Amino acid sequence: MHTVLNKINTPELDILPFTDKEVLLKYKDLIKNSGIKKFSPVIEIWTSEASNKALSYHSHGIFRYFGKFPPPIARHLIKTYTKEKDLVIDPMCGSGTSGLEALLLNRSANCFDINPLSVLISKVKITPIDKDDYLKTFEIIKKLYSDKKIKKQKVDLLGLKNPSHWFLPETLESLSKIKFAIETTSKSMETKEALTVAFLSIVRRVSRATTQQGRLFLDVETAEKDAFPFFEKKVLGQVEQLSFLPKGKSIKIEQRSILDVPNKNEKRSKLIICHPPYFNSYKYSGVNSLELAWLGIDHATVRKHEVRESFKVGKAEKVEEYLVDMEQGIRNLGSYLEQGGRIALMIGDTVIKGQYIPVTHKLIERLSKEYTVEKTALRIPKFTEASWAASQRRKGGEVGINLCDLMVILKKT
């Protein structure tokens, strides 16, 4: 098992001193407007030449997650600030990047997220499956799906007022039969959850929604009547990735919000990795509303507990709500941090109607009594097309702009 794992290339992070004249010229206004040099005069450039395919090593690619935390950054942070068997905490774990990297680097991890879809993806990403049971179960599902005696399954898609707006009638029937087959044939919880994630990962692909942006837009041309070929390809594509995961490591995944009252009895960590939604970026309950509906969850119930990031509102004054929530959240995280421990915060600023909003600077100022800035970095995305920065293509007076991520290492004083 370990031999197979070791054969897989794990792209590393390229860290460069901020001295390149071309880069300086290109990003000088961003650095000036962000104000991060006030906290840390030395700024690094973090980037990776790895393609999306290369970044999908092990089980990183089982679900296309918009705004995904880059694996090379998680790997670099864990290797730099922790030792083997240390605990890593990721309180907004998204698709589970930090949890998987902790597993591969022989660390334990506590990962949580308010979104139940994120919790499920993260759990599957670090849980090894029994290959034989998984494939046998899939063959049963395949036969059941092809059985014409199986009637059309009625599915209540919570949170979708008009499912036919997003799905063709034939697609709804196809997806409902797959869902029914998974629920009635899977005996092992690990197998059932892995097959469920495979199912959810193709929901948007076969729908009438575009797959090119996080936000839901109609793109009728991409709709597929029969979802099963896409499901089969996904199931068979992830079997090797999930069956060769290491066993017996301590990775805990649970549904929780950084705004919840901290558990004082929880073990403390040297490193907390925090990659929150950016102000005026994605509202993740909305981005994943189709998948949540097929999971039996109304995305509106999740939204009530999310950090207020004011997506699509386009009002600069709304940043105060975001800062209030993020300040409270990071103060809560302090309860999980060892004295002298670090929070690695990957965050982004925004531009609204031509006005640059230094969100990161404002947040760090509010935390200056509890934390000192040990390091700052500018993360320049190159091939990560599903990243937040790559999604911000609107320019001029419109909402959003093409920005880079800011990486801030906060040390608890």
C-alpha positions as CSV (number, residue, x, y, z in Angstrom):
1,M,0.0,0.0,0.0
2,H,2.7,2.5,0.9
3,T,4.6,1.7,-2.2
4,V,1.6,2.7,-4.4
5,L,1.2,5.9,-2.4
6,N,4.9,6.8,-2.7
7,K,4.7,6.5,-6.5
8,I,2.3,9.4,-6.7
9,N,3.8,12.8,-7.3
10,T,2.9,15.4,-4.7
11,P,3.6,18.9,-6.1
12,E,5.4,21.2,-3.8
13,L,4.9,24.9,-3.2
14,D,7.2,27.3,-5.0
15,I,8.3,30.0,-2.5
16,L,10.1,33.0,-4.0
17,P,11.4,36.2,-2.4
18,F,9.5,39.2,-3.5
19,T,12.3,40.7,-5.6
20,D,11.4,39.9,-9.2
21,K,11.0,43.2,-11.0
22,E,8.3,42.0,-13.3
23,V,6.2,40.6,-10.4
24,L,6.8,43.7,-8.4
25,L,5.6,45.9,-11.2
26,K,2.5,43.8,-11.8
27,Y,1.4,43.6,-8.2
28,K,2.8,46.8,-6.7
29,D,-0.6,48.5,-6.5
30,L,-2.2,45.4,-4.9
31,I,0.6,45.3,-2.2
32,K,0.2,49.0,-1.6
33,N,-3.6,49.0,-1.4
34,S,-3.8,45.9,0.7
35,G,-1.6,47.5,3.4
36,I,0.0,44.2,4.4
37,K,3.6,45.6,4.3
38,K,2.6,47.5,7.4
39,F,2.4,44.2,9.3
40,S,5.3,42.4,7.6
41,P,7.9,44.2,5.4
42,V,9.1,40.9,4.0
43,I,6.6,39.4,1.6
44,E,7.0,36.0,-0.2
45,I,5.5,34.8,-3.4
46,W,3.7,31.5,-3.2
47,T,2.8,29.7,-6.4
48,S,2.8,26.3,-8.0
49,E,3.4,25.2,-11.6
50,A,1.2,22.1,-11.1
51,S,-1.8,21.6,-13.2
52,N,-5.3,20.9,-11.9
53,K,-4.8,17.2,-12.8
54,A,-1.4,17.1,-10.9
55,L,-3.1,18.7,-7.9
56,S,-5.7,16.0,-7.8
57,Y,-3.3,13.4,-6.5
58,H,-4.5,10.7,-4.1
59,S,-8.2,11.6,-3.3
60,H,-7.9,15.4,-3.8
61,G,-9.9,15.2,-7.0
62,I,-12.9,13.2,-6.0
63,F,-15.1,16.3,-6.0
64,R,-14.8,19.5,-7.9
65,Y,-14.9,22.2,-5.2
66,F,-14.9,25.8,-6.2
67,G,-12.5,27.9,-4.1
68,K,-10.6,24.7,-3.1
69,F,-7.7,25.2,-0.7
70,P,-4.5,24.3,-2.7
71,P,-2.9,21.0,-1.5
72,P,0.7,22.3,-1.9
73,I,0.0,25.2,0.5
74,A,-1.6,22.8,3.1
75,R,1.4,20.4,2.7
76,H,3.9,23.3,3.1
77,L,2.2,24.7,6.2
78,I,1.9,21.3,7.9
79,K,5.5,20.3,7.2
80,T,6.8,23.7,8.3
81,Y,4.9,24.2,11.5
82,T,4.3,20.7,12.9
83,K,6.0,17.4,13.4
84,E,4.8,13.9,12.9
85,K,1.8,12.9,15.1
86,D,1.1,16.6,15.9
87,L,-2.5,17.8,15.7
88,V,-3.6,20.1,12.9
89,I,-6.9,21.9,13.0
90,D,-8.9,23.2,10.0
91,P,-12.1,24.9,11.1
92,M,-13.5,25.7,7.6
93,C,-12.3,22.6,5.9
94,G,-14.3,22.9,2.7
95,S,-13.4,19.8,0.6
96,G,-10.9,18.4,3.1
97,T,-7.6,19.4,1.7
98,S,-5.9,19.9,5.1
99,G,-7.3,16.7,6.5
100,L,-5.9,14.6,3.6
101,E,-2.5,16.2,3.8
102,A,-2.4,15.6,7.5
103,L,-3.2,12.0,6.9
104,L,-0.5,11.6,4.3
105,L,2.1,13.4,6.5
106,N,1.3,11.3,9.5
107,R,-0.4,14.0,11.6
108,S,-3.7,13.8,13.4
109,A,-6.3,16.4,12.5
110,N,-9.6,17.9,13.7
111,C,-11.5,19.3,10.7
112,F,-14.9,20.9,10.8
113,D,-17.3,22.9,8.6
114,I,-20.8,24.2,8.8
115,N,-21.7,22.8,5.4
116,P,-22.8,19.1,5.7
117,L,-21.8,18.5,2.1
118,S,-18.2,19.6,3.0
119,V,-18.2,17.4,6.0
120,L,-19.2,14.4,3.8
121,I,-16.7,15.1,1.1
122,S,-13.9,15.6,3.7
123,K,-14.8,12.4,5.5
124,V,-14.8,10.3,2.3
125,K,-11.5,11.9,1.1
126,I,-9.6,10.5,4.2
127,T,-11.5,7.2,4.6
128,P,-10.1,4.0,2.9
129,I,-12.7,1.8,1.3
130,D,-12.8,-2.0,0.8
131,K,-12.2,-2.2,-2.9
132,D,-14.0,-5.6,-3.4
133,D,-17.1,-4.5,-1.5
134,Y,-17.2,-1.1,-3.3
135,L,-17.1,-2.7,-6.8
136,K,-19.5,-5.5,-5.9
137,T,-22.0,-2.9,-4.6
138,F,-21.6,-0.8,-7.7
139,E,-22.4,-3.9,-9.9
140,I,-25.6,-4.4,-7.9
141,I,-26.5,-0.7,-8.3
142,K,-25.8,-1.0,-12.1
143,K,-28.2,-4.0,-12.4
144,L,-30.9,-2.3,-10.3
145,Y,-30.6,0.9,-12.4
146,S,-31.2,-1.1,-15.6
147,D,-34.2,-3.0,-14.1
148,K,-37.2,-1.6,-15.9
149,K,-39.4,-2.9,-13.1
150,I,-38.1,-0.2,-10.8
151,K,-40.5,2.6,-10.9
152,K,-39.7,6.3,-11.0
153,Q,-38.5,7.4,-7.5
154,K,-40.1,10.4,-6.0
155,V,-37.4,12.7,-4.5
156,D,-38.2,15.8,-2.5
157,L,-35.4,18.2,-3.4
158,L,-35.4,20.5,-0.4
159,G,-34.5,24.1,-1.2
160,L,-35.2,23.9,-4.9
161,K,-38.6,25.6,-5.6
162,N,-38.6,24.5,-9.2
163,P,-36.3,21.4,-9.9
164,S,-37.3,21.4,-13.6
165,H,-35.6,24.8,-13.9
166,W,-32.2,23.0,-13.2
167,F,-32.9,19.5,-14.5
168,L,-34.4,17.9,-17.5
169,P,-37.3,15.5,-16.6
170,E,-35.2,12.6,-17.8
171,T,-32.3,13.7,-15.7
172,L,-34.4,13.9,-12.6
173,E,-35.6,10.4,-13.2
174,S,-32.1,9.1,-13.8
175,L,-30.6,10.7,-10.7
176,S,-33.5,9.6,-8.5
177,K,-32.9,5.9,-9.6
178,I,-29.2,6.2,-8.9
179,K,-29.9,7.7,-5.4
180,F,-32.5,4.9,-4.7
181,A,-30.0,2.2,-5.8
182,I,-27.2,3.6,-3.5
183,E,-29.5,3.8,-0.5
184,T,-31.0,0.3,-0.9
185,T,-27.8,-1.7,-1.8
186,S,-24.9,-0.3,0.3
187,K,-24.2,-2.2,3.5
188,S,-20.9,-0.7,4.5
189,M,-21.1,2.9,5.6
190,E,-17.7,3.7,4.0
191,T,-18.9,2.3,0.7
192,K,-22.2,4.1,0.9
193,E,-20.7,7.4,1.6
194,A,-18.0,7.1,-1.1
195,L,-20.7,6.2,-3.7
196,T,-22.8,9.1,-2.5
197,V,-20.0,11.5,-3.0
198,A,-19.5,10.1,-6.5
199,F,-23.2,10.6,-7.1
200,L,-23.2,14.2,-5.8
201,S,-20.1,15.0,-7.9
202,I,-22.0,14.5,-11.1
203,V,-25.2,16.2,-10.2
204,R,-24.1,19.6,-11.5
205,R,-22.4,18.1,-14.5
206,V,-25.7,16.6,-15.8
207,S,-27.9,19.5,-14.7
208,R,-28.8,22.5,-16.7
209,A,-26.4,24.7,-14.7
210,T,-23.0,25.8,-16.0
211,T,-20.0,24.0,-14.7
212,Q,-17.6,26.8,-15.5
213,Q,-18.4,29.1,-12.5
214,G,-19.2,28.6,-8.9
215,R,-22.4,30.6,-9.1
216,L,-25.3,28.9,-10.6
217,F,-26.2,30.0,-14.1
218,L,-28.3,28.2,-16.7
219,D,-26.4,26.4,-19.5
220,V,-29.0,24.2,-21.1
221,E,-26.6,22.8,-23.7
222,T,-24.6,20.9,-21.1
223,A,-27.6,19.0,-19.6
224,E,-27.6,15.2,-19.9
225,K,-30.7,13.0,-19.9
226,D,-28.9,9.9,-18.6
227,A,-26.7,10.5,-15.6
228,F,-25.5,6.9,-15.1
229,P,-22.6,6.9,-17.6
230,F,-21.1,9.9,-15.7
231,F,-21.8,8.2,-12.3
232,E,-20.1,5.0,-13.5
233,K,-17.0,6.9,-14.7
234,K,-16.7,8.7,-11.4
235,V,-17.2,5.5,-9.4
236,L,-14.6,3.6,-11.2
237,G,-12.3,6.6,-11.4
238,Q,-12.0,7.0,-7.6
239,V,-11.8,3.4,-6.6
240,E,-8.0,3.2,-6.6
241,Q,-7.7,6.6,-4.9
242,L,-9.9,5.7,-2.0
243,S,-8.8,2.0,-1.6
244,F,-5.1,2.9,-1.2
245,L,-5.5,5.5,1.6
246,P,-3.5,4.9,4.8
247,K,-5.4,3.3,7.6
248,G,-5.5,3.9,11.3
249,K,-4.7,7.6,11.4
250,S,-6.5,10.0,13.7
251,I,-8.5,12.4,11.5
252,K,-11.8,13.7,12.9
253,I,-14.4,15.4,10.7
254,E,-17.5,17.0,12.1
255,Q,-20.1,19.6,11.4
256,R,-19.4,22.8,13.4
257,S,-19.1,26.5,12.8
258,I,-16.2,28.8,13.9
259,L,-18.9,31.0,15.3
260,D,-19.9,28.3,17.8
261,V,-18.8,28.5,21.4
262,P,-15.4,26.7,21.6
263,N,-15.1,23.3,23.3
264,K,-12.8,24.1,26.2
265,N,-11.9,20.4,26.7
266,E,-10.6,20.0,23.1
267,K,-6.9,19.3,22.5
268,R,-4.9,22.3,21.5
269,S,-2.8,22.6,18.4
270,K,0.4,24.2,17.1
271,L,-1.3,25.0,13.8
272,I,-4.7,26.1,12.6
273,I,-5.2,26.4,8.9
274,C,-8.1,28.7,8.1
275,H,-9.4,29.4,4.6
276,P,-12.7,31.3,5.0
277,P,-15.0,32.5,2.3
278,Y,-13.8,35.8,1.0
279,F,-16.0,38.9,1.3
280,N,-18.2,39.3,-1.8
281,S,-17.0,36.0,-3.1
282,Y,-19.0,32.7,-2.9
283,K,-21.9,31.8,-0.7
284,Y,-21.1,28.1,-0.5
285,S,-24.6,27.0,0.5
286,G,-25.8,28.6,-2.7
287,V,-22.9,27.3,-4.8
288,N,-23.7,23.7,-3.7
289,S,-27.5,24.1,-3.5
290,L,-28.1,21.4,-6.1
291,E,-25.9,18.9,-4.4
292,L,-27.4,19.7,-0.9
293,A,-30.9,19.3,-2.3
294,W,-30.0,15.7,-3.5
295,L,-28.5,15.1,-0.1
296,G,-31.9,16.0,1.4
297,I,-30.8,19.4,2.9
298,D,-32.3,22.8,2.2
299,H,-29.3,25.2,1.6
300,A,-31.2,28.0,3.4
301,T,-30.8,26.1,6.7
302,V,-27.0,26.1,6.2
303,R,-26.8,29.7,5.1
304,K,-28.2,31.0,8.4
305,H,-25.0,29.7,10.1
306,E,-22.4,30.9,7.5
307,V,-20.1,33.8,7.9
308,R,-21.8,36.8,6.4
309,E,-19.8,37.5,3.2
310,S,-22.4,39.5,1.3
311,F,-22.0,37.7,-2.0
312,K,-23.4,39.6,-5.0
313,V,-24.7,42.4,-2.8
314,G,-22.0,44.9,-4.0
315,K,-22.1,47.2,-1.0
316,A,-18.8,48.2,0.6
317,E,-20.5,48.9,3.9
318,K,-21.4,45.3,4.3
319,V,-17.8,44.4,5.0
320,E,-18.4,45.3,8.6
321,E,-20.7,42.3,9.0
322,Y,-18.0,40.1,7.5
323,L,-15.4,41.5,9.8
324,V,-17.5,41.1,12.9
325,D,-18.1,37.4,12.1
326,M,-14.5,36.7,11.1
327,E,-13.1,38.5,14.2
328,Q,-15.4,36.4,16.5
329,G,-14.5,33.3,14.6
330,I,-10.7,33.7,14.9
331,R,-11.0,34.7,18.5
332,N,-12.9,31.5,19.1
333,L,-10.1,29.6,17.3
334,G,-7.6,31.0,19.8
335,S,-9.1,28.6,22.4
336,Y,-7.8,25.7,20.2
337,L,-4.3,27.1,19.8
338,E,-1.3,26.5,21.9
339,Q,0.6,29.5,23.3
340,G,2.9,30.5,20.6
341,G,0.9,28.5,18.1
342,R,0.0,29.8,14.6
343,I,-3.1,30.5,12.5
344,A,-2.3,30.3,8.8
345,L,-5.0,32.5,7.3
346,M,-5.5,32.4,3.5
347,I,-7.9,35.2,2.6
348,G,-8.6,37.8,0.0
349,D,-9.5,41.5,-0.5
350,T,-12.0,42.8,-3.0
351,V,-12.9,45.7,-5.2
352,I,-16.4,47.1,-5.4
353,K,-17.4,49.7,-8.0
354,G,-13.7,50.7,-8.4
355,Q,-13.1,50.9,-4.6
356,Y,-10.4,48.7,-3.2
357,I,-11.5,47.1,0.1
358,P,-8.5,46.1,2.3
359,V,-10.5,43.4,4.1
360,T,-7.4,41.5,5.3
361,H,-5.8,44.6,6.7
362,K,-8.9,45.6,8.6
363,L,-9.3,42.1,10.1
364,I,-5.7,41.8,11.2
365,E,-5.9,45.2,12.9
366,R,-8.8,43.9,15.0
367,L,-6.7,40.9,16.1
368,S,-3.5,42.8,16.9
369,K,-3.7,42.4,20.7
370,E,-3.9,38.6,20.5
371,Y,-1.7,37.9,17.4
372,T,1.4,39.2,15.7
373,V,2.0,38.8,12.0
374,E,5.0,36.5,11.6
375,K,4.9,36.3,7.8
376,T,2.8,37.4,4.8
377,A,2.7,35.9,1.3
378,L,1.1,36.7,-2.0
379,R,-0.4,33.5,-3.5
380,I,-0.4,33.8,-7.3
381,P,-2.7,31.1,-8.9
382,K,-1.6,29.8,-12.3
383,F,-3.6,26.8,-13.3
384,T,-6.2,26.5,-10.5
385,E,-9.1,27.6,-12.6
386,A,-11.6,26.7,-9.8
387,S,-9.9,29.0,-7.4
388,W,-11.5,32.2,-6.1
389,A,-9.0,34.4,-7.8
390,A,-9.6,32.8,-11.2
391,S,-13.4,33.3,-10.8
392,Q,-13.1,37.0,-10.3
393,R,-13.1,38.0,-13.9
394,R,-15.4,41.0,-13.8
395,K,-13.6,44.3,-14.1
396,G,-14.2,48.0,-14.2
397,G,-17.1,49.3,-12.1
398,E,-18.6,45.8,-11.7
399,V,-18.5,43.8,-8.5
400,G,-15.3,41.7,-8.1
401,I,-11.9,41.9,-9.7
402,N,-9.0,39.6,-10.6
403,L,-7.0,39.5,-7.3
404,C,-4.5,37.2,-5.7
405,D,-4.9,35.4,-2.4
406,L,-3.2,36.8,0.7
407,M,-1.5,34.4,3.1
408,V,-0.9,35.7,6.7
409,I,0.8,33.6,9.4
410,L,-0.6,34.8,12.7
411,K,1.3,33.9,15.9
412,K,-0.5,33.8,19.2
413,T,1.1,36.2,21.7
